[in-house]
Amino acid sequence: MFVSVKESTGMIGIKKALGAKKPVILLKFLMESIILCILGGIFGLIFVKLLLFATAESMPPPIFLSWVNVIFGVS
């Protein structure tokens, strides 16, 4: 989050010069972090699903990914 704010100080200055209030600028960074977290969760679940698919035959007990774990992981 700090890097995201630090990299866009110029954009923040332009928004403030055009009249943007502090909550609007804060909302932009909040939405950016929420989207990054959701995408990270989705890509992580895809990676785990592919990993389970690749190693399912080599492990004796069956391993599966339940919907409860998927919802818990994304949320």
CHARMM internal coordinates of N, CA and C (Angstrom, degrees):
IC EDIT
DIST 1 N 1 CA 1.4428
DIST 1 CA 1 C 1.5243
ANGL 1 N 1 CA 1 C 109.97
DIST 1 C 2 N 1.3176
ANGL 1 CA 1 C 2 N 116.68
DIHE 1 N 1 CA 1 C 2 N -42.64
DIST 2 N 2 CA 1.4653
ANGL 1 C 2 N 2 CA 120.55
DIHE 1 CA 1 C 2 N 2 CA -179.90
DIST 2 CA 2 C 1.5203
ANGL 2 N 2 CA 2 C 110.74
DIHE 1 C 2 N 2 CA 2 C -61.48
DIST 2 C 3 N 1.3374
ANGL 2 CA 2 C 3 N 116.61
DIHE 2 N 2 CA 2 C 3 N -42.02
DIST 3 N 3 CA 1.4633
ANGL 2 C 3 N 3 CA 120.77
DIHE 2 CA 2 C 3 N 3 CA 179.85
DIST 3 CA 3 C 1.5216
ANGL 3 N 3 CA 3 C 109.95
DIHE 2 C 3 N 3 CA 3 C -64.83
DIST 3 C 4 N 1.3207
ANGL 3 CA 3 C 4 N 116.86
DIHE 3 N 3 CA 3 C 4 N -39.78
DIST 4 N 4 CA 1.4515
ANGL 3 C 4 N 4 CA 121.06
DIHE 3 CA 3 C 4 N 4 CA 179.81
DIST 4 CA 4 C 1.5302
ANGL 4 N 4 CA 4 C 110.98
DIHE 3 C 4 N 4 CA 4 C -61.88
DIST 4 C 5 N 1.3120
ANGL 4 CA 4 C 5 N 116.62
DIHE 4 N 4 CA 4 C 5 N -43.07
DIST 5 N 5 CA 1.4674
ANGL 4 C 5 N 5 CA 120.73
DIHE 4 CA 4 C 5 N 5 CA 178.37
DIST 5 CA 5 C 1.5174
ANGL 5 N 5 CA 5 C 110.40
DIHE 4 C 5 N 5 CA 5 C -68.91
DIST 5 C 6 N 1.3269
ANGL 5 CA 5 C 6 N 116.52
DIHE 5 N 5 CA 5 C 6 N -42.52
DIST 6 N 6 CA 1.4635
ANGL 5 C 6 N 6 CA 121.00
DIHE 5 CA 5 C 6 N 6 CA -177.46
DIST 6 CA 6 C 1.5270
ANGL 6 N 6 CA 6 C 111.33
DIHE 5 C 6 N 6 CA 6 C -64.35
DIST 6 C 7 N 1.3335
ANGL 6 CA 6 C 7 N 117.32
DIHE 6 N 6 CA 6 C 7 N -37.22
DIST 7 N 7 CA 1.4594
ANGL 6 C 7 N 7 CA 120.39
DIHE 6 CA 6 C 7 N 7 CA -179.25
DIST 7 CA 7 C 1.5190
ANGL 7 N 7 CA 7 C 112.78
DIHE 6 C 7 N 7 CA 7 C -73.39
DIST 7 C 8 N 1.3012
ANGL 7 CA 7 C 8 N 118.90
DIHE 7 N 7 CA 7 C 8 N -21.32
DIST 8 N 8 CA 1.4635
ANGL 7 C 8 N 8 CA 120.23
DIHE 7 CA 7 C 8 N 8 CA -175.47
DIST 8 CA 8 C 1.5191
ANGL 8 N 8 CA 8 C 112.40
DIHE 7 C 8 N 8 CA 8 C -115.12
DIST 8 C 9 N 1.3277
ANGL 8 CA 8 C 9 N 117.40
DIHE 8 N 8 CA 8 C 9 N 33.58
DIST 9 N 9 CA 1.4624
ANGL 8 C 9 N 9 CA 119.38
DIHE 8 CA 8 C 9 N 9 CA 178.34
DIST 9 CA 9 C 1.5227
ANGL 9 N 9 CA 9 C 111.23
DIHE 8 C 9 N 9 CA 9 C -66.55
DIST 9 C 10 N 1.3184
ANGL 9 CA 9 C 10 N 117.35
DIHE 9 N 9 CA 9 C 10 N -33.06
DIST 10 N 10 CA 1.4625
ANGL 9 C 10 N 10 CA 120.19
DIHE 9 CA 9 C 10 N 10 CA 176.88
DIST 10 CA 10 C 1.5152
ANGL 10 N 10 CA 10 C 112.09
DIHE 9 C 10 N 10 CA 10 C -64.05
DIST 10 C 11 N 1.3293
ANGL 10 CA 10 C 11 N 115.43
DIHE 10 N 10 CA 10 C 11 N -42.74
DIST 11 N 11 CA 1.4631
ANGL 10 C 11 N 11 CA 120.00
DIHE 10 CA 10 C 11 N 11 CA 178.49
DIST 11 CA 11 C 1.5258
ANGL 11 N 11 CA 11 C 110.83
DIHE 10 C 11 N 11 CA 11 C -65.74
DIST 11 C 12 N 1.3258
ANGL 11 CA 11 C 12 N 116.78
DIHE 11 N 11 CA 11 C 12 N -38.26
DIST 12 N 12 CA 1.4637
ANGL 11 C 12 N 12 CA 120.17
DIHE 11 CA 11 C 12 N 12 CA 178.11
DIST 12 CA 12 C 1.5264
ANGL 12 N 12 CA 12 C 109.78
DIHE 11 C 12 N 12 CA 12 C -63.14
DIST 12 C 13 N 1.3203
ANGL 12 CA 12 C 13 N 116.38
DIHE 12 N 12 CA 12 C 13 N -41.67
DIST 13 N 13 CA 1.4634
ANGL 12 C 13 N 13 CA 120.25
DIHE 12 CA 12 C 13 N 13 CA 178.32
DIST 13 CA 13 C 1.5158
ANGL 13 N 13 CA 13 C 112.21
DIHE 12 C 13 N 13 CA 13 C -62.46
DIST 13 C 14 N 1.3168
ANGL 13 CA 13 C 14 N 116.58
DIHE 13 N 13 CA 13 C 14 N -41.46
DIST 14 N 14 CA 1.4754
ANGL 13 C 14 N 14 CA 120.34
DIHE 13 CA 13 C 14 N 14 CA 178.50
DIST 14 CA 14 C 1.5248
ANGL 14 N 14 CA 14 C 110.69
DIHE 13 C 14 N 14 CA 14 C -65.38
DIST 14 C 15 N 1.3374
ANGL 14 CA 14 C 15 N 116.37
DIHE 14 N 14 CA 14 C 15 N -41.93
DIST 15 N 15 CA 1.4716
ANGL 14 C 15 N 15 CA 119.33
DIHE 14 CA 14 C 15 N 15 CA 179.22
DIST 15 CA 15 C 1.5231
ANGL 15 N 15 CA 15 C 110.78
DIHE 14 C 15 N 15 CA 15 C -63.86
DIST 15 C 16 N 1.3293
ANGL 15 CA 15 C 16 N 117.28
DIHE 15 N 15 CA 15 C 16 N -41.19
DIST 16 N 16 CA 1.4580
ANGL 15 C 16 N 16 CA 120.38
DIHE 15 CA 15 C 16 N 16 CA 178.51
DIST 16 CA 16 C 1.5215
ANGL 16 N 16 CA 16 C 110.76
DIHE 15 C 16 N 16 CA 16 C -65.36
DIST 16 C 17 N 1.3391
ANGL 16 CA 16 C 17 N 116.92
DIHE 16 N 16 CA 16 C 17 N -38.98
DIST 17 N 17 CA 1.4622
ANGL 16 C 17 N 17 CA 120.35
DIHE 16 CA 16 C 17 N 17 CA 178.99
DIST 17 CA 17 C 1.5245
ANGL 17 N 17 CA 17 C 111.43
DIHE 16 C 17 N 17 CA 17 C -64.93
DIST 17 C 18 N 1.3292
ANGL 17 CA 17 C 18 N 116.40
DIHE 17 N 17 CA 17 C 18 N -31.04
DIST 18 N 18 CA 1.4601
ANGL 17 C 18 N 18 CA 120.12
DIHE 17 CA 17 C 18 N 18 CA 178.76
DIST 18 CA 18 C 1.5231
ANGL 18 N 18 CA 18 C 112.83
DIHE 17 C 18 N 18 CA 18 C -85.68
DIST 18 C 19 N 1.3426
ANGL 18 CA 18 C 19 N 117.30
DIHE 18 N 18 CA 18 C 19 N -2.17
DIST 19 N 19 CA 1.4577
ANGL 18 C 19 N 19 CA 120.45
DIHE 18 CA 18 C 19 N 19 CA 173.96
DIST 19 CA 19 C 1.5100
ANGL 19 N 19 CA 19 C 116.27
DIHE 18 C 19 N 19 CA 19 C 106.22
DIST 19 C 20 N 1.3137
ANGL 19 CA 19 C 20 N 118.52
DIHE 19 N 19 CA 19 C 20 N 12.18
DIST 20 N 20 CA 1.4695
ANGL 19 C 20 N 20 CA 120.30
DIHE 19 CA 19 C 20 N 20 CA 179.32
DIST 20 CA 20 C 1.5298
ANGL 20 N 20 CA 20 C 109.99
DIHE 19 C 20 N 20 CA 20 C -71.46
DIST 20 C 21 N 1.2970
ANGL 20 CA 20 C 21 N 115.17
DIHE 20 N 20 CA 20 C 21 N 137.30
DIST 21 N 21 CA 1.4658
ANGL 20 C 21 N 21 CA 120.55
DIHE 20 CA 20 C 21 N 21 CA 178.48
DIST 21 CA 21 C 1.5195
ANGL 21 N 21 CA 21 C 110.14
DIHE 20 C 21 N 21 CA 21 C -85.43
DIST 21 C 22 N 1.3238
ANGL 21 CA 21 C 22 N 115.76
DIHE 21 N 21 CA 21 C 22 N 164.54
DIST 22 N 22 CA 1.4627
ANGL 21 C 22 N 22 CA 121.71
DIHE 21 CA 21 C 22 N 22 CA -178.37
DIST 22 CA 22 C 1.5274
ANGL 22 N 22 CA 22 C 113.04
DIHE 21 C 22 N 22 CA 22 C -58.94
DIST 22 C 23 N 1.3509
ANGL 22 CA 22 C 23 N 120.20
DIHE 22 N 22 CA 22 C 23 N -42.14
DIST 23 N 23 CA 1.4742
ANGL 22 C 23 N 23 CA 119.55
DIHE 22 CA 22 C 23 N 23 CA 178.96
DIST 23 CA 23 C 1.5325
ANGL 23 N 23 CA 23 C 113.61
DIHE 22 C 23 N 23 CA 23 C -62.15
DIST 23 C 24 N 1.3318
ANGL 23 CA 23 C 24 N 116.88
DIHE 23 N 23 CA 23 C 24 N -32.13
DIST 24 N 24 CA 1.4639
ANGL 23 C 24 N 24 CA 120.07
DIHE 23 CA 23 C 24 N 24 CA 179.88
DIST 24 CA 24 C 1.5291
ANGL 24 N 24 CA 24 C 109.92
DIHE 23 C 24 N 24 CA 24 C -68.00
DIST 24 C 25 N 1.3229
ANGL 24 CA 24 C 25 N 116.20
DIHE 24 N 24 CA 24 C 25 N -42.37
DIST 25 N 25 CA 1.4600
ANGL 24 C 25 N 25 CA 120.97
DIHE 24 CA 24 C 25 N 25 CA 179.23
DIST 25 CA 25 C 1.5292
ANGL 25 N 25 CA 25 C 110.07
DIHE 24 C 25 N 25 CA 25 C -67.79
DIST 25 C 26 N 1.3167
ANGL 25 CA 25 C 26 N 116.94
DIHE 25 N 25 CA 25 C 26 N -40.58
DIST 26 N 26 CA 1.4610
ANGL 25 C 26 N 26 CA 121.24
DIHE 25 CA 25 C 26 N 26 CA 177.44
DIST 26 CA 26 C 1.5210
ANGL 26 N 26 CA 26 C 111.18
DIHE 25 C 26 N 26 CA 26 C -63.29
DIST 26 C 27 N 1.3289
ANGL 26 CA 26 C 27 N 116.36
DIHE 26 N 26 CA 26 C 27 N -40.00
DIST 27 N 27 CA 1.4641
ANGL 26 C 27 N 27 CA 120.85
DIHE 26 CA 26 C 27 N 27 CA 179.24
DIST 27 CA 27 C 1.5245
ANGL 27 N 27 CA 27 C 111.64
DIHE 26 C 27 N 27 CA 27 C -62.57
DIST 27 C 28 N 1.3160
ANGL 27 CA 27 C 28 N 116.66
DIHE 27 N 27 CA 27 C 28 N -35.60
DIST 28 N 28 CA 1.4663
ANGL 27 C 28 N 28 CA 120.64
DIHE 27 CA 27 C 28 N 28 CA 178.52
DIST 28 CA 28 C 1.5254
ANGL 28 N 28 CA 28 C 110.47
DIHE 27 C 28 N 28 CA 28 C -61.26
DIST 28 C 29 N 1.3224
ANGL 28 CA 28 C 29 N 117.25
DIHE 28 N 28 CA 28 C 29 N -46.42
DIST 29 N 29 CA 1.4587
ANGL 28 C 29 N 29 CA 120.69
DIHE 28 CA 28 C 29 N 29 CA -179.44
DIST 29 CA 29 C 1.5259
ANGL 29 N 29 CA 29 C 111.66
DIHE 28 C 29 N 29 CA 29 C -71.87
DIST 29 C 30 N 1.3109
ANGL 29 CA 29 C 30 N 117.06
DIHE 29 N 29 CA 29 C 30 N -33.53
DIST 30 N 30 CA 1.4598
ANGL 29 C 30 N 30 CA 120.60
DIHE 29 CA 29 C 30 N 30 CA 176.90
DIST 30 CA 30 C 1.5221
ANGL 30 N 30 CA 30 C 110.73
DIHE 29 C 30 N 30 CA 30 C -65.09
DIST 30 C 31 N 1.3272
ANGL 30 CA 30 C 31 N 117.41
DIHE 30 N 30 CA 30 C 31 N -44.98
DIST 31 N 31 CA 1.4585
ANGL 30 C 31 N 31 CA 120.81
DIHE 30 CA 30 C 31 N 31 CA 179.14
DIST 31 CA 31 C 1.5285
ANGL 31 N 31 CA 31 C 111.16
DIHE 30 C 31 N 31 CA 31 C -65.72
DIST 31 C 32 N 1.3258
ANGL 31 CA 31 C 32 N 116.52
DIHE 31 N 31 CA 31 C 32 N -38.03
DIST 32 N 32 CA 1.4619
ANGL 31 C 32 N 32 CA 120.27
DIHE 31 CA 31 C 32 N 32 CA 177.72
DIST 32 CA 32 C 1.5214
ANGL 32 N 32 CA 32 C 110.83
DIHE 31 C 32 N 32 CA 32 C -61.51
DIST 32 C 33 N 1.3261
ANGL 32 CA 32 C 33 N 116.87
DIHE 32 N 32 CA 32 C 33 N -44.08
DIST 33 N 33 CA 1.4663
ANGL 32 C 33 N 33 CA 119.40
DIHE 32 CA 32 C 33 N 33 CA -179.05
DIST 33 CA 33 C 1.5296
ANGL 33 N 33 CA 33 C 111.60
DIHE 32 C 33 N 33 CA 33 C -69.68
DIST 33 C 34 N 1.3299
ANGL 33 CA 33 C 34 N 118.00
DIHE 33 N 33 CA 33 C 34 N -35.52
DIST 34 N 34 CA 1.4606
ANGL 33 C 34 N 34 CA 120.91
DIHE 33 CA 33 C 34 N 34 CA 177.22
DIST 34 CA 34 C 1.5254
ANGL 34 N 34 CA 34 C 110.73
DIHE 33 C 34 N 34 CA 34 C -63.98
DIST 34 C 35 N 1.3308
ANGL 34 CA 34 C 35 N 116.54
DIHE 34 N 34 CA 34 C 35 N -45.17
DIST 35 N 35 CA 1.4623
ANGL 34 C 35 N 35 CA 120.40
DIHE 34 CA 34 C 35 N 35 CA 179.70
DIST 35 CA 35 C 1.5218
ANGL 35 N 35 CA 35 C 110.76
DIHE 34 C 35 N 35 CA 35 C -63.30
DIST 35 C 36 N 1.3268
ANGL 35 CA 35 C 36 N 117.57
DIHE 35 N 35 CA 35 C 36 N -42.02
DIST 36 N 36 CA 1.4646
ANGL 35 C 36 N 36 CA 120.50
DIHE 35 CA 35 C 36 N 36 CA 178.39
DIST 36 CA 36 C 1.5262
ANGL 36 N 36 CA 36 C 111.63
DIHE 35 C 36 N 36 CA 36 C -63.31
DIST 36 C 37 N 1.3188
ANGL 36 CA 36 C 37 N 117.45
DIHE 36 N 36 CA 36 C 37 N -39.03
DIST 37 N 37 CA 1.4697
ANGL 36 C 37 N 37 CA 120.68
DIHE 36 CA 36 C 37 N 37 CA 179.21
DIST 37 CA 37 C 1.5254
ANGL 37 N 37 CA 37 C 111.23
DIHE 36 C 37 N 37 CA 37 C -66.91
DIST 37 C 38 N 1.3205
ANGL 37 CA 37 C 38 N 116.91
DIHE 37 N 37 CA 37 C 38 N -43.31
DIST 38 N 38 CA 1.4679
ANGL 37 C 38 N 38 CA 119.96
DIHE 37 CA 37 C 38 N 38 CA 179.94
DIST 38 CA 38 C 1.5228
ANGL 38 N 38 CA 38 C 110.66
DIHE 37 C 38 N 38 CA 38 C -64.96
DIST 38 C 39 N 1.3351
ANGL 38 CA 38 C 39 N 116.73
DIHE 38 N 38 CA 38 C 39 N -44.58
DIST 39 N 39 CA 1.4638
ANGL 38 C 39 N 39 CA 119.77
DIHE 38 CA 38 C 39 N 39 CA 178.89
DIST 39 CA 39 C 1.5325
ANGL 39 N 39 CA 39 C 111.42
DIHE 38 C 39 N 39 CA 39 C -63.75
DIST 39 C 40 N 1.3245
ANGL 39 CA 39 C 40 N 116.27
DIHE 39 N 39 CA 39 C 40 N -39.53
DIST 40 N 40 CA 1.4642
ANGL 39 C 40 N 40 CA 119.77
DIHE 39 CA 39 C 40 N 40 CA 176.59
DIST 40 CA 40 C 1.5139
ANGL 40 N 40 CA 40 C 112.20
DIHE 39 C 40 N 40 CA 40 C -62.12
DIST 40 C 41 N 1.3352
ANGL 40 CA 40 C 41 N 116.99
DIHE 40 N 40 CA 40 C 41 N -40.54
DIST 41 N 41 CA 1.4616
ANGL 40 C 41 N 41 CA 120.85
DIHE 40 CA 40 C 41 N 41 CA 177.28
DIST 41 CA 41 C 1.5170
ANGL 41 N 41 CA 41 C 112.48
DIHE 40 C 41 N 41 CA 41 C -64.84
DIST 41 C 42 N 1.3296
ANGL 41 CA 41 C 42 N 115.86
DIHE 41 N 41 CA 41 C 42 N -41.98
DIST 42 N 42 CA 1.4646
ANGL 41 C 42 N 42 CA 119.78
DIHE 41 CA 41 C 42 N 42 CA -179.94
DIST 42 CA 42 C 1.5207
ANGL 42 N 42 CA 42 C 110.88
DIHE 41 C 42 N 42 CA 42 C -66.30
DIST 42 C 43 N 1.3319
ANGL 42 CA 42 C 43 N 117.26
DIHE 42 N 42 CA 42 C 43 N -46.44
DIST 43 N 43 CA 1.4616
ANGL 42 C 43 N 43 CA 119.82
DIHE 42 CA 42 C 43 N 43 CA 178.98
DIST 43 CA 43 C 1.5271
ANGL 43 N 43 CA 43 C 111.57
DIHE 42 C 43 N 43 CA 43 C -65.12
DIST 43 C 44 N 1.3194
ANGL 43 CA 43 C 44 N 117.03
DIHE 43 N 43 CA 43 C 44 N -34.53
DIST 44 N 44 CA 1.4596
ANGL 43 C 44 N 44 CA 120.42
DIHE 43 CA 43 C 44 N 44 CA 176.13
DIST 44 CA 44 C 1.5217
ANGL 44 N 44 CA 44 C 111.80
DIHE 43 C 44 N 44 CA 44 C -64.55
DIST 44 C 45 N 1.3273
ANGL 44 CA 44 C 45 N 116.81
DIHE 44 N 44 CA 44 C 45 N -41.82
DIST 45 N 45 CA 1.4633
ANGL 44 C 45 N 45 CA 120.30
DIHE 44 CA 44 C 45 N 45 CA 178.04
DIST 45 CA 45 C 1.5225
ANGL 45 N 45 CA 45 C 111.58
DIHE 44 C 45 N 45 CA 45 C -66.31
DIST 45 C 46 N 1.3298
ANGL 45 CA 45 C 46 N 116.68
DIHE 45 N 45 CA 45 C 46 N -38.65
DIST 46 N 46 CA 1.4716
ANGL 45 C 46 N 46 CA 119.51
DIHE 45 CA 45 C 46 N 46 CA 176.44
DIST 46 CA 46 C 1.5189
ANGL 46 N 46 CA 46 C 110.30
DIHE 45 C 46 N 46 CA 46 C -63.07
DIST 46 C 47 N 1.3223
ANGL 46 CA 46 C 47 N 116.84
DIHE 46 N 46 CA 46 C 47 N -42.17
DIST 47 N 47 CA 1.4636
ANGL 46 C 47 N 47 CA 120.76
DIHE 46 CA 46 C 47 N 47 CA 178.68
DIST 47 CA 47 C 1.5224
ANGL 47 N 47 CA 47 C 111.45
DIHE 46 C 47 N 47 CA 47 C -62.42
DIST 47 C 48 N 1.3251
ANGL 47 CA 47 C 48 N 116.67
DIHE 47 N 47 CA 47 C 48 N -44.07
DIST 48 N 48 CA 1.4680
ANGL 47 C 48 N 48 CA 120.52
DIHE 47 CA 47 C 48 N 48 CA 179.36
DIST 48 CA 48 C 1.5214
ANGL 48 N 48 CA 48 C 110.72
DIHE 47 C 48 N 48 CA 48 C -64.83
DIST 48 C 49 N 1.3323
ANGL 48 CA 48 C 49 N 116.93
DIHE 48 N 48 CA 48 C 49 N -40.90
DIST 49 N 49 CA 1.4728
ANGL 48 C 49 N 49 CA 120.38
DIHE 48 CA 48 C 49 N 49 CA 179.30
DIST 49 CA 49 C 1.5300
ANGL 49 N 49 CA 49 C 110.65
DIHE 48 C 49 N 49 CA 49 C -62.70
DIST 49 C 50 N 1.3336
ANGL 49 CA 49 C 50 N 116.94
DIHE 49 N 49 CA 49 C 50 N -42.93
DIST 50 N 50 CA 1.4643
ANGL 49 C 50 N 50 CA 120.16
DIHE 49 CA 49 C 50 N 50 CA 177.48
DIST 50 CA 50 C 1.5223
ANGL 50 N 50 CA 50 C 111.41
DIHE 49 C 50 N 50 CA 50 C -65.52
DIST 50 C 51 N 1.3149
ANGL 50 CA 50 C 51 N 117.02
DIHE 50 N 50 CA 50 C 51 N -38.89
DIST 51 N 51 CA 1.4663
ANGL 50 C 51 N 51 CA 121.20
DIHE 50 CA 50 C 51 N 51 CA 178.19
DIST 51 CA 51 C 1.5288
ANGL 51 N 51 CA 51 C 111.07
DIHE 50 C 51 N 51 CA 51 C -65.20
DIST 51 C 52 N 1.3228
ANGL 51 CA 51 C 52 N 116.61
DIHE 51 N 51 CA 51 C 52 N -42.38
DIST 52 N 52 CA 1.4704
ANGL 51 C 52 N 52 CA 120.15
DIHE 51 CA 51 C 52 N 52 CA 177.17
DIST 52 CA 52 C 1.5200
ANGL 52 N 52 CA 52 C 111.15
DIHE 51 C 52 N 52 CA 52 C -64.82
DIST 52 C 53 N 1.3208
ANGL 52 CA 52 C 53 N 116.71
DIHE 52 N 52 CA 52 C 53 N -39.37
DIST 53 N 53 CA 1.4599
ANGL 52 C 53 N 53 CA 120.72
DIHE 52 CA 52 C 53 N 53 CA 179.06
DIST 53 CA 53 C 1.5293
ANGL 53 N 53 CA 53 C 110.85
DIHE 52 C 53 N 53 CA 53 C -64.19
DIST 53 C 54 N 1.3373
ANGL 53 CA 53 C 54 N 116.36
DIHE 53 N 53 CA 53 C 54 N -38.36
DIST 54 N 54 CA 1.4671
ANGL 53 C 54 N 54 CA 120.31
DIHE 53 CA 53 C 54 N 54 CA -178.06
DIST 54 CA 54 C 1.5293
ANGL 54 N 54 CA 54 C 112.34
DIHE 53 C 54 N 54 CA 54 C -73.57
DIST 54 C 55 N 1.3262
ANGL 54 CA 54 C 55 N 117.75
DIHE 54 N 54 CA 54 C 55 N -30.45
DIST 55 N 55 CA 1.4692
ANGL 54 C 55 N 55 CA 119.79
DIHE 54 CA 54 C 55 N 55 CA -175.81
DIST 55 CA 55 C 1.5243
ANGL 55 N 55 CA 55 C 113.60
DIHE 54 C 55 N 55 CA 55 C -106.49
DIST 55 C 56 N 1.3230
ANGL 55 CA 55 C 56 N 118.21
DIHE 55 N 55 CA 55 C 56 N 6.38
DIST 56 N 56 CA 1.4672
ANGL 55 C 56 N 56 CA 120.83
DIHE 55 CA 55 C 56 N 56 CA -175.42
DIST 56 CA 56 C 1.5219
ANGL 56 N 56 CA 56 C 112.61
DIHE 55 C 56 N 56 CA 56 C -64.58
DIST 56 C 57 N 1.3206
ANGL 56 CA 56 C 57 N 117.91
DIHE 56 N 56 CA 56 C 57 N -36.93
DIST 57 N 57 CA 1.4600
ANGL 56 C 57 N 57 CA 120.08
DIHE 56 CA 56 C 57 N 57 CA -176.83
DIST 57 CA 57 C 1.5283
ANGL 57 N 57 CA 57 C 112.36
DIHE 56 C 57 N 57 CA 57 C -75.67
DIST 57 C 58 N 1.3151
ANGL 57 CA 57 C 58 N 116.89
DIHE 57 N 57 CA 57 C 58 N -26.49
DIST 58 N 58 CA 1.4654
ANGL 57 C 58 N 58 CA 119.05
DIHE 57 CA 57 C 58 N 58 CA -174.93
DIST 58 CA 58 C 1.5244
ANGL 58 N 58 CA 58 C 113.45
DIHE 57 C 58 N 58 CA 58 C -86.70
DIST 58 C 59 N 1.3216
ANGL 58 CA 58 C 59 N 119.02
DIHE 58 N 58 CA 58 C 59 N -9.13
DIST 59 N 59 CA 1.4634
ANGL 58 C 59 N 59 CA 122.11
DIHE 58 CA 58 C 59 N 59 CA -178.77
DIST 59 CA 59 C 1.5241
ANGL 59 N 59 CA 59 C 109.56
DIHE 58 C 59 N 59 CA 59 C -106.07
DIST 59 C 60 N 1.3367
ANGL 59 CA 59 C 60 N 116.94
DIHE 59 N 59 CA 59 C 60 N 134.24
DIST 60 N 60 CA 1.4714
ANGL 59 C 60 N 60 CA 120.19
DIHE 59 CA 59 C 60 N 60 CA -177.89
DIST 60 CA 60 C 1.5268
ANGL 60 N 60 CA 60 C 114.74
DIHE 59 C 60 N 60 CA 60 C -63.01
DIST 60 C 61 N 1.3361
ANGL 60 CA 60 C 61 N 120.84
DIHE 60 N 60 CA 60 C 61 N -54.35
DIST 61 N 61 CA 1.4658
ANGL 60 C 61 N 61 CA 116.74
DIHE 60 CA 60 C 61 N 61 CA 178.98
DIST 61 CA 61 C 1.5271
ANGL 61 N 61 CA 61 C 109.92
DIHE 60 C 61 N 61 CA 61 C -79.74
DIST 61 C 62 N 1.3104
ANGL 61 CA 61 C 62 N 116.87
DIHE 61 N 61 CA 61 C 62 N 141.34
DIST 62 N 62 CA 1.4745
ANGL 61 C 62 N 62 CA 118.79
DIHE 61 CA 61 C 62 N 62 CA 179.97
DIST 62 CA 62 C 1.5288
ANGL 62 N 62 CA 62 C 111.24
DIHE 61 C 62 N 62 CA 62 C -67.76
DIST 62 C 63 N 1.2949
ANGL 62 CA 62 C 63 N 115.76
DIHE 62 N 62 CA 62 C 63 N 133.53
DIST 63 N 63 CA 1.4571
ANGL 62 C 63 N 63 CA 121.85
DIHE 62 CA 62 C 63 N 63 CA 178.46
DIST 63 CA 63 C 1.5213
ANGL 63 N 63 CA 63 C 107.45
DIHE 62 C 63 N 63 CA 63 C -112.82
DIST 63 C 64 N 1.3243
ANGL 63 CA 63 C 64 N 116.84
DIHE 63 N 63 CA 63 C 64 N 133.28
DIST 64 N 64 CA 1.4546
ANGL 63 C 64 N 64 CA 120.15
DIHE 63 CA 63 C 64 N 64 CA 179.23
DIST 64 CA 64 C 1.5217
ANGL 64 N 64 CA 64 C 109.47
DIHE 63 C 64 N 64 CA 64 C -141.84
DIST 64 C 65 N 1.2968
ANGL 64 CA 64 C 65 N 115.35
DIHE 64 N 64 CA 64 C 65 N 161.78
DIST 65 N 65 CA 1.4540
ANGL 64 C 65 N 65 CA 123.08
DIHE 64 CA 64 C 65 N 65 CA 179.93
DIST 65 CA 65 C 1.5263
ANGL 65 N 65 CA 65 C 107.80
DIHE 64 C 65 N 65 CA 65 C -109.39
DIST 65 C 66 N 1.3359
ANGL 65 CA 65 C 66 N 116.53
DIHE 65 N 65 CA 65 C 66 N 110.64
DIST 66 N 66 CA 1.4670
ANGL 65 C 66 N 66 CA 119.66
DIHE 65 CA 65 C 66 N 66 CA -177.19
DIST 66 CA 66 C 1.5323
ANGL 66 N 66 CA 66 C 110.48
DIHE 65 C 66 N 66 CA 66 C -82.47
DIST 66 C 67 N 1.3278
ANGL 66 CA 66 C 67 N 115.63
DIHE 66 N 66 CA 66 C 67 N 160.39
DIST 67 N 67 CA 1.4656
ANGL 66 C 67 N 67 CA 120.43
DIHE 66 CA 66 C 67 N 67 CA 179.64
DIST 67 CA 67 C 1.5198
ANGL 67 N 67 CA 67 C 111.44
DIHE 66 C 67 N 67 CA 67 C -66.11
DIST 67 C 68 N 1.3116
ANGL 67 CA 67 C 68 N 117.63
DIHE 67 N 67 CA 67 C 68 N -29.68
DIST 68 N 68 CA 1.4652
ANGL 67 C 68 N 68 CA 120.41
DIHE 67 CA 67 C 68 N 68 CA 177.87
DIST 68 CA 68 C 1.5305
ANGL 68 N 68 CA 68 C 109.67
DIHE 67 C 68 N 68 CA 68 C -63.23
DIST 68 C 69 N 1.3357
ANGL 68 CA 68 C 69 N 116.29
DIHE 68 N 68 CA 68 C 69 N -43.76
DIST 69 N 69 CA 1.4643
ANGL 68 C 69 N 69 CA 119.80
DIHE 68 CA 68 C 69 N 69 CA 177.87
DIST 69 CA 69 C 1.5169
ANGL 69 N 69 CA 69 C 111.71
DIHE 68 C 69 N 69 CA 69 C -66.05
DIST 69 C 70 N 1.3211
ANGL 69 CA 69 C 70 N 117.43
DIHE 69 N 69 CA 69 C 70 N -37.05
DIST 70 N 70 CA 1.4625
ANGL 69 C 70 N 70 CA 120.71
DIHE 69 CA 69 C 70 N 70 CA 178.75
DIST 70 CA 70 C 1.5231
ANGL 70 N 70 CA 70 C 110.64
DIHE 69 C 70 N 70 CA 70 C -64.14
DIST 70 C 71 N 1.3151
ANGL 70 CA 70 C 71 N 117.35
DIHE 70 N 70 CA 70 C 71 N -47.56
DIST 71 N 71 CA 1.4708
ANGL 70 C 71 N 71 CA 121.52
DIHE 70 CA 70 C 71 N 71 CA 179.69
DIST 71 CA 71 C 1.5208
ANGL 71 N 71 CA 71 C 110.22
DIHE 70 C 71 N 71 CA 71 C -63.86
DIST 71 C 72 N 1.3149
ANGL 71 CA 71 C 72 N 116.21
DIHE 71 N 71 CA 71 C 72 N -41.93
DIST 72 N 72 CA 1.4644
ANGL 71 C 72 N 72 CA 120.23
DIHE 71 CA 71 C 72 N 72 CA 179.10
DIST 72 CA 72 C 1.5233
ANGL 72 N 72 CA 72 C 110.79
DIHE 71 C 72 N 72 CA 72 C -63.95
DIST 72 C 73 N 1.3232
ANGL 72 CA 72 C 73 N 117.16
DIHE 72 N 72 CA 72 C 73 N -39.93
DIST 73 N 73 CA 1.4514
ANGL 72 C 73 N 73 CA 121.17
DIHE 72 CA 72 C 73 N 73 CA -179.76
DIST 73 CA 73 C 1.5117
ANGL 73 N 73 CA 73 C 113.85
DIHE 72 C 73 N 73 CA 73 C -67.84
DIST 73 C 74 N 1.3195
ANGL 73 CA 73 C 74 N 116.88
DIHE 73 N 73 CA 73 C 74 N -39.15
DIST 74 N 74 CA 1.4711
ANGL 73 C 74 N 74 CA 119.96
DIHE 73 CA 73 C 74 N 74 CA 179.78
DIST 74 CA 74 C 1.5211
ANGL 74 N 74 CA 74 C 110.88
DIHE 73 C 74 N 74 CA 74 C -74.94
DIST 74 C 75 N 1.3195
ANGL 74 CA 74 C 75 N 116.44
DIHE 74 N 74 CA 74 C 75 N -36.75
DIST 75 N 75 CA 1.4746
ANGL 74 C 75 N 75 CA 118.01
DIHE 74 CA 74 C 75 N 75 CA -178.73
DIST 75 CA 75 C 1.5126
ANGL 75 N 75 CA 75 C 110.94
DIHE 74 C 75 N 75 CA 75 C -77.15
END
COOR INIT
IC SEED 1 N 1 CA 1 C
IC BUILD
